[in-house]
Amino acid sequence: PLHATRLFTLAPNSYVEFIIMPAIVARLRSCAPGIRLRLTPFGNDVTETGVISGNTDMVLGRIVEPPDNLVVQHLMNEGLACVIRADHPLVGENLSAEQYEQLKHVNVLPPGRMRAGLYQALEQRGLRRQVAVSVTHFLAVPEMIAVTDYCATLPRLICQHLSRDQRLRIIPAPVDLGTFPVEMGWHARYRDDPAHRWFRALITETAQSLSDPQINN
């Protein structure tokens, strides 16, 4: 790997691009500096990524109903937490279910069929949410929350990043909203490709290191 030269085309969803890809790039810089990456949009469905044809090396995110020629590997599970502004006048150290329902919310719209995920988790737990604004990317959330009394329910590792912003405060969700999977998929033709296998292992190790609290600490 130290002397390899190759271009990998990846289709990460917005979560993977924000949380996992920087750690992958950092590892490549030290152990395989000749490897180049090209990121392409995840799109509304896995068919739009190019991974089914093999033009894209890997798709990274939540993969729903993969076709037969796509090999899918589970990378990690991710939980959810809430973010509010640091001096929120109505919320203390914890957020009750009643407060959660009374607050207005900023919602991040994931692509395609992913949009049902958080709504389904809330519905299963009998929790309602008043969505005031929907945005297309996690990067829009901090500015929205910092200037309002709104709340956002986001992946745990996203919240860890946002906790560095002194204008914001991270609190647990009022109920356990469960977890969602982060997965990696690739065309079956790459199953035994040595470079591809090496890179898949690096991605797997990186994702697991991020999701393991003991490693993070």
HELIX and SHEET records of a PDB file:
HELIX    1   1 SER A   14  ILE A   19  1                                   6    
HELIX    2   2 MET A   21  CYS A   31  1                                  11    
HELIX    3   3 VAL A   46  GLU A   48  5                                   3    
HELIX    4   4 ALA A   97  GLN A  102  1                                   6    
HELIX    5   5 GLY A  112  ARG A  115  5                                   4    
HELIX    6   6 ALA A  116  GLN A  124  1                                   9    
HELIX    7   7 PHE A  138  ALA A  140  5                                   3    
HELIX    8   8 VAL A  141  ALA A  146  1                                   6    
HELIX    9   9 ARG A  156  LEU A  162  1                                   7    
HELIX   10  10 ALA A  188  TYR A  190  5                                   3    
HELIX   11  11 PRO A  194  SER A  211  1                                  18    
HELIX   12  12 PRO A  213  ASN A  216  1                                   4    
SHEET    1   A 5 ILE A  35  LEU A  39  0                                        
SHEET    2   A 5 ARG A   6  PRO A  12  1                                        
SHEET    3   A 5 MET A  58  GLY A  61  1                                        
SHEET    4   A 5 PHE A 180  HIS A 187 -1                                        
SHEET    5   A 5 LEU A  70  GLU A  78 -1                                        
SHEET    1   B 5 GLN A 130  VAL A 135  0                                        
SHEET    2   B 5 LYS A 104  VAL A 108  1                                        
SHEET    3   B 5 CYS A 151  PRO A 155  1                                        
SHEET    4   B 5 LEU A  80  ARG A  85 -1                                        
SHEET    5   B 5 LEU A 168  ILE A 171 -1                                        
END                                                                             
